[in-house]
Amino acid sequence: MKNHELNSRRTFLRSLGMGASALSLPLLGHADNLSYQSEYERIQSLFTEPDGSNLFQPGKKLGIALVGLGYYSANLLAPALQQTQNCRLAGIVTGTPSKADEWMKKYNIPKENVYDYKTFDRIADNKDIDVVYVVLPNSMHEEYVVRAAQAGKHVICEKPMAITPKACQNMIDACKKANKQLAIGYRLHYEPFTQEVMRLGREKVFGAVKFVESSDGFRSGDPNQWRLKKSMAGGGPLMDVGIYAVQGARYVTGEEPISVTAQFGPKTDPVKFKDVEETMFWQFEFPSGAVSNSTTSYISGVERLYASCEKGWFELSPAFGYGPLKGRTSKGPIEMPVVNHQAAHMDGVCKDLLDGKKLPDHITGEEGLRDTRLLQAIYQAAETGKKINLKA
Ligand code: NAD
């Protein structure tokens, strides 16, 4: 079946707010009437796959398989998947057998939904798994997103999408070729305080945004972690959390930067930071004339998004962590519901997948590619000491 046919069936059904079984009920009562019987069969055929399985079940949750059971999967994603409405934890991919045992017990995951990195591709045959969520070190995202798409699964990939724009493009191409959708782990795009500052900036509620301060950093621990190895992380704090500051400046202005200047901070611990930057600063100019100034660091905490506008200001602080976030404007506090970021993100993405809708641009691989290009330009600006022109 072609994807657009599938999508229109999905859209049609969900617009009715019911699945095939619900639709069949009133029709069954008239089974003796031939015209009703043939209509019943026609409608059923719309929802039945060649193997006899029924596509639409009311309340269906998409099955997610987490690839990589490190900190983020174990502490944030798996617990969030106990709260989600549109998806559930259906499978795991891990290279550590003891973790597999622990997760199977803890989350009631059947053995046939557990894979390691060698058996991963067999996930193609697993109907329980609709979406593969890649939560590996940054340099491994490309390989596992491509393999997941080739296995015929939708994919969510953690940020930063990849360590080079070329890798991002390969991931986008692989998903397109497989007719599957690719979302990036931009959890804040489904978070109400963040959505509110996006609105305040883009709708010019305090007039045009003139100046943005957008910074994210923390004190990193273990000196042997992959985050300090350029080959695995692609860089230091800029790749890891500086990306939130890049996003923040883009989403409150609603504009794409036209130039960047950047500077490396000092290395106060040159042994620990022999491979990647310790601290970094950068400045974007936007087409409207707005400018942003940002800091990222692995040496000390900073987490703030502030916008100075023609007729006032607004800010989030904390702005990028797991919450609760907190916001203020020149007119008073920002009051919004506090949500679980990871649950809201996965539910939001999976709702669109269930509805057969194209994911919104701001959550797709194209958005991940835009950010990866900007991260590269920031490094280039700091390395050359020159202003880098970002106009196409
Ligand atoms: P982590 O080091 O805690 O976990 C990484 C996992 O990858 C581990 O289970 C590890 O065993 C596995 N792995 C497989 N092959 C590996 C290899 N060759 N080297 C190292 N580890 C290997 O990392 P994490 O904090 O869970 O981060 C994973 C990804 O999630 C990163 O891309 C990170 O940027 C992203 N992340 C996103 C958020 C967010 O808020 N969206 C938060 C944290 C992490």
Boltz pocket constraint, residues with backbone or C-beta under 6 A from the ligand:
constraints:
  - pocket:
      binder: B
      contacts: [[A, 68], [A, 69], [A, 70], [A, 71], [A, 72], [A, 73], [A, 95], [A, 134], [A, 135], [A, 136], [A, 137], [A, 138], [A, 158], [A, 159], [A, 160], [A, 185], [A, 186], [A, 187], [A, 226], [A, 239], [A, 240], [A, 320]]
      max_distance: 6.0
